[in-house]
Amino acid sequence: SIVRTQLVGALLDEANGDQLVEWLPKLLTNRSARVRASAFAVANAKCPDLLKPRLRALLFDRNVWLREFARQKLVERGPQDFASLYADALRAQPENLRAAVAGLGEVGNETHAPLVLPYVDSGSSETRQAALRTVCALLKQKAAPIVVSALGGDSPGVSKVALEQLLSGRPLILADEIAPLCSSKHAHVRANALRALAKMDRWEALIAGIQSADDAEPRVAAAVQRILARWKYVPVNLYARPSARLRERLLSAIAGVPPAMNQLRKTVNSILGSI
């Protein structure tokens, strides 16, 4: 917690040299990333010799900033090949697998993507999430089909990361690639697909929202409500007109709405009648 971090920081500020030598090695492996970061800063300022032999281990810390700090300190000693170090760890250091996967996303390039790609679909959820982020960082737009597959996969955590990538706009994916996922057997996929469509394409989102209006799963229902709430009045920021195909699909979807959604039907018909 923040309070614990502040207490540790205050304790280290008042500590003498012998106490720092005793405490810092333990604090550098503390479960809290904030505590580890605080210990790193103090060790770097007051006990650099104590920190030096631990920098290699910190390259595989679970926290991105500590990995970066360790890389910066090691670079001060001379040229480093961190990408090769992380790539080798994928094969030889299973205890550092997740950090190695993440590290490659931070310092690697497209040639390293094949090394990481298998972990998008295997291992713990945390490792798969890290692998998906790394693949997106390394492949950029080429990662699009991988992100769509992950969004529709059976892991809620991996699907959530795929949604994060979609919402960030990296990679760019067309709404009609996402729309079919709204009928997935997995509730988390349906909810995430609706959230993605809400950001990507207001017309596809509206159609999917109407078609999913009777979905009783709370996460899906919440996503539907957020979409439909935007259409309780005529939006003033409609920049893109629906295509003829979208217009037909929208009219078909709106025709079957229950009486409770009559106002939505009127709003949509009014918008379509004016464009």
Secondary structure in CASP SS format (residue, H / E / C, confidence):
PFRMAT SS
TARGET T0000
AUTHOR 0000-0000-0000
METHOD secondary structure of the structure
MODEL  1
S C 1.00
I H 1.00
V H 1.00
R H 1.00
T H 1.00
Q H 1.00
L H 1.00
V H 1.00
G H 1.00
A H 1.00
L H 1.00
L H 1.00
D H 1.00
E H 1.00
A C 1.00
N C 1.00
G H 1.00
D H 1.00
Q H 1.00
L H 1.00
V H 1.00
E H 1.00
W H 1.00
L H 1.00
P H 1.00
K H 1.00
L H 1.00
L C 1.00
T C 1.00
N C 1.00
R C 1.00
S C 1.00
A H 1.00
R H 1.00
V H 1.00
R H 1.00
A H 1.00
S H 1.00
A H 1.00
F H 1.00
A H 1.00
V H 1.00
A H 1.00
N H 1.00
A H 1.00
K H 1.00
C C 1.00
P H 1.00
D H 1.00
L H 1.00
L H 1.00
K H 1.00
P H 1.00
R H 1.00
L H 1.00
R H 1.00
A H 1.00
L H 1.00
L C 1.00
F C 1.00
D C 1.00
R C 1.00
N C 1.00
V H 1.00
W H 1.00
L H 1.00
R H 1.00
E H 1.00
F H 1.00
A H 1.00
R H 1.00
Q H 1.00
K H 1.00
L H 1.00
V H 1.00
E C 1.00
R C 1.00
G C 1.00
P C 1.00
Q C 1.00
D C 1.00
F H 1.00
A H 1.00
S H 1.00
L H 1.00
Y H 1.00
A H 1.00
D H 1.00
A H 1.00
L H 1.00
R H 1.00
A H 1.00
Q C 1.00
P H 1.00
E H 1.00
N H 1.00
L H 1.00
R H 1.00
A H 1.00
A H 1.00
V H 1.00
A H 1.00
G H 1.00
L H 1.00
G H 1.00
E H 1.00
V H 1.00
G C 1.00
N C 1.00
E H 1.00
T H 1.00
H H 1.00
A H 1.00
P H 1.00
L H 1.00
V H 1.00
L H 1.00
P H 1.00
Y H 1.00
V H 1.00
D C 1.00
S C 1.00
G C 1.00
S C 1.00
S H 1.00
E H 1.00
T H 1.00
R H 1.00
Q H 1.00
A H 1.00
A H 1.00
L H 1.00
R H 1.00
T H 1.00
V H 1.00
C H 1.00
A H 1.00
L H 1.00
L H 1.00
K H 1.00
Q H 1.00
K H 1.00
A H 1.00
A H 1.00
P H 1.00
I H 1.00
V H 1.00
V H 1.00
S H 1.00
A H 1.00
L H 1.00
G C 1.00
G C 1.00
D C 1.00
S C 1.00
P H 1.00
G H 1.00
V H 1.00
S H 1.00
K H 1.00
V H 1.00
A H 1.00
L H 1.00
E H 1.00
Q H 1.00
L H 1.00
L H 1.00
S H 1.00
G C 1.00
R C 1.00
P C 1.00
L C 1.00
I C 1.00
L C 1.00
A H 1.00
D H 1.00
E H 1.00
I H 1.00
A H 1.00
P H 1.00
L H 1.00
C H 1.00
S H 1.00
S C 1.00
K C 1.00
H C 1.00
A H 1.00
H H 1.00
V H 1.00
R H 1.00
A H 1.00
N H 1.00
A H 1.00
L H 1.00
R H 1.00
A H 1.00
L H 1.00
A H 1.00
K H 1.00
M H 1.00
D C 1.00
R H 1.00
W H 1.00
E H 1.00
A H 1.00
L H 1.00
I H 1.00
A H 1.00
G H 1.00
I H 1.00
Q H 1.00
S C 1.00
A C 1.00
D C 1.00
D C 1.00
A C 1.00
E C 1.00
P H 1.00
R H 1.00
V H 1.00
A H 1.00
A H 1.00
A H 1.00
V H 1.00
Q H 1.00
R H 1.00
I H 1.00
L H 1.00
A H 1.00
R C 1.00
W C 1.00
K C 1.00
Y C 1.00
V C 1.00
P C 1.00
V C 1.00
N C 1.00
L C 1.00
Y C 1.00
A C 1.00
R C 1.00
P C 1.00
S C 1.00
A H 1.00
R H 1.00
L H 1.00
R H 1.00
E H 1.00
R H 1.00
L H 1.00
L H 1.00
S H 1.00
A H 1.00
I H 1.00
A H 1.00
G C 1.00
V C 1.00
P C 1.00
P H 1.00
A H 1.00
M H 1.00
N H 1.00
Q H 1.00
L H 1.00
R H 1.00
K H 1.00
T H 1.00
V H 1.00
N H 1.00
S H 1.00
I H 1.00
L H 1.00
G H 1.00
S C 1.00
I C 1.00
END
